[in-house]
C-alpha cells in the first residue's frame, strides 16, 4: 500500500516515478514528497527536469538532465551500428557531435540509464555532453507526449536504441516521426544501433509480423512477413539506402537482396544501395565522407543493385545487377559511395539462390 501511495503522490506532484528528482520522506503522520531542492539560504533552485513537462502515461524519462540546456550548434553526423556491443570510437564521435549539448536517447524498451551513463561518463568525449536523457516510450503510441517532443526538440544529438523497429516505424505516432524529421532538418547528430540504425534508411524492413530469415524471404519476396516501410524521419544522407544489422552474424545477405529488389521495384528506382552492418561494426557519415569502425573480422557491406528483378506472388527471387563491397575497419571514402573506386564482387539471384554469375 505504501508503494502505491508513493507512486500516486509522485505523479500528482509532477515528479517522475523513480526519477532523479523524486525524494520521498516517510513521516509518522504520512508522506512528504519533495521535488527539486533549496539553496543554502532556503530559496528554490532550478531543477533541470523542469525544462520540459512531466511525461504522461506510457512514457518514462530518466538519465542525467545536466544543468540546463546549453543550446550549442551541433555537428551534423550520422552514426550507424550493427548491434551487439557499441564501438567506442564511433560512439565518441557521436557524442562529440553534440558539441557539449544535449543528447536524447529514444527507445521503446530497455534501460533508462545505460546509454546516459555510457555517453556521459563511459567515453572520453571532448567536450562531454551537458545532458544525456532517455525517453522510453513503453507504450509506443504515447510517443507524441509533449514531454517526449520537448526533450527531442531541445536535443543536439539523437540516438535510437535497439529493440523492435516496428515500435519505431509502426508504433510511434506521426507527431514523434515529425519531431525526428525536424531534428534531421535542423542538423542534429543522429544515430542508432540494430533496430535504431535500420529505421534511419530511406526504406526499412519494419518487422511488423516479426523477423524473417534469408531463406524465407528469398523463397517468397512478396510474402506478408517481408514487410517494408519508408520512414518519414529517414536521414537525408541515407537517400536510396536500405540498412540491415547483425548482418553476417545472422546470415542476412539473402534477405537484404530481397529488400533491395522490393525497394527497386516499389519506388521504380534505377539503382538502390544496401548497407549491411555486422555486430560491433559502425559507419560514420559526415560532410560527404564515410569511415568504418569495427573490431577485426567484422565489416560493413555495401550492395549496389541495379536490377532487373522479377517479383511474383509465391515465386522465389530473380535479381541481377548486384555488386557487393566489403568495407574493413578504417576504410573510408566519399559518401554517397564512389563505387568506381571500390573493388567488388558481382552477384545474382536465380530461383531464390544467391551466387556468382556464370
C-alpha angles and dihedrals in degrees: 000000000000090000091052092050090047092054095044093050093047091052094046091049093052095250118136109245108252091357128137095260097053118100121173124191119193111221122187089243095047141294130319112203116201125189122188115349147244136264122247088266093053100258124127121268125215111265112214090211089065094071088088133030121269111267122255128224115314095027127087125183126198146142130078114335093185123206101303143308108304095186100208123167108264126217113245105241132152116209119186125183131190099223135261115075116359122250104244095208093053091042090052090053089052092052094045090052088068086069092220093313135116126308121202121195115203120200141147097212140015137045128355094204110033098085096037089053092045097047096040102042111358094074135052094237118165111232100020117217119270088224141003116195132173120219104199114195098195085171101042091200089065091062091109090067110137090238092055092047092047095054091045091049091055096048127115091189131026126198125192110207126212124271129096115341090208088069087059101036101035105018104046112083127240092261093063092043088052091048090054092047089051090050089055090050094052091052105249120163108260134187148139147183132236107334089010093056092044090054094059098065123097087249126026142184098242100195090220090155096031130272125323130209127226091250092052094047095045091051094054117008092180096053113126091244088066090075119170133191133189104219118224089212099049115146110260089226088064097059108146090010129121116196127205127179139204080036117172089009087071100028095250102153094099095050092047089056089052091050090050092049089052091046090049092050101038095049095035092233126167090214138011133183130224123204115196117187122197119216112282089018123117139181124207119202122192138148095356095311138093137204130190123225124187147122117273113285095025120099149179113240127206124198122193109198123186101158147169099217135184119211122183132166108265091000126121119248123277113191135158135176097059125150121181124204125190116211117199129201110294096020112138142165145132122328123246083047121257096225092187089069095050129081111231145173122239116231139178137186118225121177090347093306121119115220148134117282113257 
